[in-house]
Amino acid sequence: MLSTDKHRVRTLLAWGMLALTPFLMVGILSLILGRNGFAAIPVWSDELDYWRSVYSWTQYGAHTGYIGIGELTPDIGVLSVHGPGPLLLYAWFAYLFGWSYSAILWVNALWVTAGAVALILLVRPKAGAALLISLSMLVYAPFILYSCTSMTELVNYGLLMAYAGLLFRLYQKVSVPVVLAAVLLVVFMSVYRILYFMLLLPVIFVACGRTLRWKTILWMLAAVMFSFFLNVFTRKITSPYESGFLYHFLRADLMEGARMFWFHAMENLYDYFVLEMANVAEVAQRWLYCGMMLLCLLGAVFKHENRRAYLLCFLLLLLPWLVIIIFYETQDWSDYRSLAPFLWFAVVWLLLHKQRLVPVAYFAGCAAIVVLLLTGVPEGSFADETRFNPEPFSEDLQELCEMIPYDPEATDPFQNTVRTEIMNIQLMAQLHPGLGVQSGIMYDDNTGKSQWILTRFLRIFVPDFYTVAANNAGGLYRLGTGLEE
């Protein structure tokens, strides 16, 4: 009886640690940094875009100006280059509890906790497995580097834990409610990161009896087609991202597109393995990813037991990697952010199947990368001093922000849009929530549609704009003649 009680206590403690992993991670980082990680504010442009999108939406819904880059607008609506993703992930929290500067960090942690609770309820892992899954996050450089940020990265780990729990239940017994839950979860994930549509394929394979029959193949093809139309729809309501390969590829003719496709893929492949980067952790992560993919392939070939588990992990590492190489970028942390959750999921999946080969190699690789992070120059979020020690708000910038009104009667969203090169949390918070923000470097061909320009230095000539005000923070300009008032 005493032994049973001790076992139950160990299991509950392990489950509790798994559920509280994101909070534990930020707490550890706070001790190491000597700063309150829970109070970290958005700094990067993506973080500021997420924060502003949710802030504006919860105040004015779709009745705002355009949020985006370079005055490129979506076919439908006013959403930014990140589309509906930030709203799906964070708006519920803002409606319920309000919207602080560090709100996204807290919501990210709650998503991870919710995913961990789902995994616990669906699988009821043993104490050892739960402890290892928790440690697999605590020592994982992508998890560490994004824990104190307002990026969406941590959400992936929570949703993937819920997905792992549903898929594991399907392996035990196929049931319609679990299949529907898994499909809906993957669709939800695919809305904000289309790469996750690949997670539909294992669900279909298991639901169809784990055999590759015509029925299975047809359902998989249907899933691919569905993901295509889902992507088309989300692109309709998302501002174009001009710097991305797909933006130019989809607008090229057949021959030009074929050349772009080939050279882009070759350049990405070269950059992935050869390009030297200042971020040591990113380089090491790439080699860890490829090493784990190779180990999963070897497990699929030589392991007699759980061969399918290794094959699943290999395919879920290979396919996203190919998509990144062919269609996306291998620079500026983009492949790092997109691929890191797939590697972590493979480790979790093998842990749930009581496999040790790949997880042991994973932990060894993670330990080496953590050593590099601790002994090298600060990287990623830890290189941003203002994240943990914000600069005082400028009274001059506040004055300029407060001079821009929101027009509820505007018929064109550009009438409530501000073009700016100033990207910080003060501007995002002090501009009226009904105003859209168009960021990016100003050029002659991407400036002039927005009603307002707010910038430190206006380096281009913009006809039909007049000066409203100027101070030490910059200048404010408005479209018109200045005679309207």
N, C-alpha and C positions, 0 to 999 in steps of 0.2 A: 504493500500500500504506500509506504514511504517512498519507494523507488518510483512508483507511478506518479506521485505528486511532484517529485523532483523533475521527472521527465516533462510533465505538463507545464511546470514553471519555466523550464528551459525553453520549451517551445513557444510559450507566450512571450517571453523576453525576446527571443529571436524574431518573432512576428512583430513585436513592438519596435524593435530596432529597424526592421525592414520598412515599416510604415513611416518611421520618423527619420529615415535616411537623409532626405533633403535638408531638414532642419539641423540635423547633426552635422552635415557637411558645411553649412554656412556658419554654424557655431565653431567648428574647428578652424575654418578659414579666418574667422574673426579673431580667434586667439593668436593665430600665426601672424596676421597682419597688424594686430593691435588696433583694429578699427571695427566698427559695428557693421558687419556684412549685411545685416538685415535692413540697414538704412541706405544701401547703395542706390544711386540714382541712375537713370538712363543717360548715356553719354554718346554711344555710337548712333549713326544716322538711322539704322534699322530700329534700334530701341526707341528713339524719339518718334519715329513714324508709327510704331505700334502704340505708344503711349498716347500720341495725339489723336490717332484714329479712334481709339476707344473713348477718349475724352469728348471728342466732337460728336460721335455717334450717340452716346448716352444722353447728351444734352439736346441735340437737334436732329438725330436720325439721319436720313438722307438729304435733309434740307440744309446742306452746308455748301461751302465752296469746294473746289477740287483739291484733293490731297494727292500729291505725286511728285514727279521729277520732270523738269524741263517742259512743263505745260503740255505734256502728252496726256490725253484723257481717255477713260474707258468708253466703250460703245454704249454702255448702260451704267447710269449712276455716277457716283463721285469718289469711289474708293481708290486707295493708293495702290502702289505696285505690289503690295502684299495682300491685296484683295480682302476677302471676308475672313481670312484666318484669324487676325487679332480679335475680331468681334466675336467669333465663335469661342475662342479660348478664354477671353478675359472680360467681355462686356457684362456677363452675368454677375461677376464679382462687383463691378462698378455700380450696377443697378442696386445690388443688395447692401454694399458696405461703403460706397463712395470710392474716390479715385485719388490716391496719394502718389507721391513721386516714386515710392518703392513698391507700389501695389503689385506690379507684374511679378516681381521677385517672389512675393508671398503666394500669388496664385500659382506660379510654376511649382512651388513646393507642395501646394495642396493637390495639384494634378498628380504629382509623383506619389503622394500619400494615398490618393484615391485609387490609383492603379495598383499599388502594393496591396491595399485592402481587397480589391477585386481578385488579385492573384491568390491571396490567402484564402478567401472564401471559396474560390473555384477549385483550387488544387490542395489546400491544406498541407503545404510543404513541411517536411521535417525541419527540426531546428537547424541542423547543419546546412541544409539547402537554403533556407531563408537567410541564414547568416552570410553564406557565400554570395548570394544575390545582392545583399546589402553592401558587402565589401567590394563587389564588382563595380558598384557605382562610386564608392568612396575613394577607390584608387585609380579611377578612370580619368585620364587627363581632360577629355571633352566635358565630362560632368563637372570636374573641379573648376575648369576655366569659365564655365557658363553659370555656375551656381549663384554668383553674386551679380548677375546681369539681368536685364529685362528682355533678353532674347527668348524665343520660343523653344530653345533646345531642350530644356529639362522636361517640358510637357511630353516630348517623344518617349522618354523613359517610362513615364507613368502609363501612357496609352499602350506602349508595347508590353508592359507587364499585364495589363488587362487582356490584351490580345493573346499573349502566351497562355494565360489561364483558360481562355475560351478554347483555343486550339488544343490544349492538353485535354480538356474535357471531351472534345470531339474525338480525340484519339481513343479515349476510353469508351465512349458511347455516342454515336451520332444521334442528335435530336434536333428537330426543327427550331425550337426556341434558341438553342445555342448557335445554330448556323445563322439564323437571322441576326442575333446579337453580334456575332463576329463580322458579318457582312456590313451591318450598320456602322460598327466601329471603324472598319477599314474605310468606308465611304467618308465618314467624318474626318479621318486622318488625311485622306487623299485630297480633300477640299483645300487644305492649307499646305500640303506638300504632296504633289501628284506621284512621286516615287512610291508612296505607300500602297498604290493600287496593286503592286506585286504581292502584297500580303493576302489578296483574294485567292491567289492560285493555290496555296496550301489548304485553305478552307475548302475550296472546290474539290481538290484531290482527296481529302479525307472524307468529305461528305459523299463522294461518289464511290466509296468503298476502297480507297487507296489502290486503285488499279487504273492504268492509263488506257481506258477504253474510248470509243468514239464519243460516248456521252460525256466523259470527262473532258476530252479535247474541245468539244463544242461549247461546253460551259466556260472553259478557260478562254476561248476565243470571244465569247459573249462578254466576259469580264474585261478583256482588253478593249473591245469596242465601247463598252460602257465607260471605261476610264478615259477613252478618247473624247467622247461627248461631254463627260464631266469636265475635262480640261478645257474644251472649247467654251463651255458655259462660264467657267470661272474666269477665263481670259476676257470674256465679254464684259464682266463686271469689275475687271482689274485694270488699273492704268498700265500702259506698256512700259517695259523697262528697256530703254534704248541701248544700254550697254551690254545687254545679253545677246548671245549668239542667236537664239531662237527668234528674236525680234527681227533681225536682218535676214535670217534664213527663210522665214515664212513669207517675206516680201520679195524674195529674189525669183528670177525666172528659172526654168528647169536646168539649163546648162550652168548658170552662175551658182545656183543652189547646190548642184552636184560638186562643183569645185570647192565651194565653201565647206560642204559637208566633209570632204576628204581632208582638206588642209586643216580644218578645225580639229578633227579627230586625231590626226597625226601630231599636231602641236600639243594638244592636251596630253596625249600619251607620252610625248617627250618630256613635257613639263612635270608630269606626275613623278617620273623616275629620276630626272636629271636636274631640274631647276633647283638652284640653291636658294634657300629662304632664310630670312633672319629668325623666323620662329622655329626653334629646334624641335619643340613638341609636335608641330605639324608634320615635319619631315619624318620624325620617329613614328608618328601615328600612321603614316602612309605605309611604312614598311611592316608595322604590326598588322595592319589590315591585310596586306598581301600574304604575310606569313600565316595568319589564321585561315585565310581562304585556302591556301595550299594544304594546311593540316586537315581541314574539313574534307578536301578532295581525297586525301590519302585515307582518311577514316571511311569515306564512302566506298573506296576501292577495296580496302583490306580488312575492315571490321565486319565480322559476320553478324554480330548482334548490333542492333540499333543503326544499321547501315542507312536506313531511310532518314534517321535524324541527322546524320552527317551530310547526306545528300541534300536535304532541305536547307541546312545551314550553308552549304557550299553555293547553292543556287541563289539564296537570298543575300549572299555576299557578291557573287559574280554579276548578277543581272543589274543591280543598282550601280555597280562600278562601271559597267559598260554604258549605261545610260548617261552617267556623269561624263565619261570620256567622250561620248558621241554628241550629246546635246547640250551639255552645260559647261562649266568651267572648272579648271584645276588650279585656280589661283584665288588669293584673297580669302582663304578659309572656306570657300563655298563647298568644295568636295569634303573637307573636314567635317563641316556641319551636317551635310546630307548623309554621309556614309557611316559616321561614328555610331549612330543608334543601331544600324543593322549589325555591326560587329558585336555590339553589346547584347543584342537579342540572341545572336547565335550562341553566345556563351551561356546565357540564361536557359535557352532551350536544351542545351546539352547538360547543364546542371540538373534540370528537371528530369532528364533521362538517366541521371546518375553516371554520366560520362566524365572522365577526368583529364584526358589527354589535352584537348584544346583549352579547357579552363586553366589548367596548370601553366601552359604556355602563355595564356592571356595574362594571368596574374604576374608572371615573371616579366613580361614585356611592359605591363603597366607600372610595375615597381621601378624598372629602369627609366621610364619616361618621367615618373614622379621625381626621381633623383635629379634628372636633368632640369626639371622645373625649379626644384629647390636650390640648386647650385648655380643656375644660370641667371641671366638678367631677367627681370620680370617680363612676362609675356601676356598677350591677350588682355583680359579685363584687369589684371594686376598691374599692367603698365599705365593704367589711367588714374592718375592722381586725383583728378576731380570727381571720380566715381565715388570715392570714400571721403573726400574732403572738398565738398562743392565750393565753387567760387561764390562770393557774395553777389546777390542780385544787383544789377546796375540800375540806378534810378533813371539814367538817361534812356536805356533800352525800355524800361517800363513806361516812360513818358511816350515814346514812339508807338509802342504796342497799344496803349490806351487811346491813341488818336485815330485808330482804325475802327470804324463802326461796323456792325453787322446790319445788313439790309434785309429784313424779312420779306420785302416785296420784290426782291430781285428775281428776274425771269431767266437770267443766265448765271450759272454757278460761278463763272469767272468774275462776276461783280462782287462776290464775297470771297475772293481768292487773293492771297498775298504771295508775291514772288520774292524769295529771299535766299541769301547765301549764309545767313546766320542760323546755325543749328545748335541750339542748346535748350536745356529744360526750361529756362526762364522764358524764352520766346514762346515755346510750346504751351506753357502754362498761362502766360499773361495775354496772349492774343485771344480775342473773343472766341469761345468754343464753336461758334457758327462759321468761323472763317476757315477756308481751306488753305493749306500751305504747299506751295510749289518750291521745291529745293533744287539744288544742282547749280553748277557754274553757269553764269549768264552769258549767252552768246546772242548775236543778232537774230538768229533763226529760231531761238527757243524762249524768247522774252517779248512781252508786249501784249499778251492776251489778258493777263491778270489785271484787275482793277488797281492793285496796289503793288508797289515795289518797296521793300525795306532791306537795305543793304549797308554794309560798312563803307564800301567804296563802289560807286557806280562807274564801271570801267568801259561801258559801251554807250552808244548814243541810242536813246529810246524816244522816237518821235511821239508826239501827242501826250507826253507825260509832263507834269509840272511839279515843282518842289513844294511839299507841304510843310516840312520841318527838317531841321538838321541839328545835330548836337554831337557830343563826343562818341556816342554809340553808333552813329551812322546817319543816313538820310532816309526820309520817307517821301515817296513820290506817288502821285495819283494820275490815273488815266483821265484825260479831259483837258479843258482849256483854263481851268481855274476860275471860271465865271459862273459855274453852276450854283454856287451857294447863294 
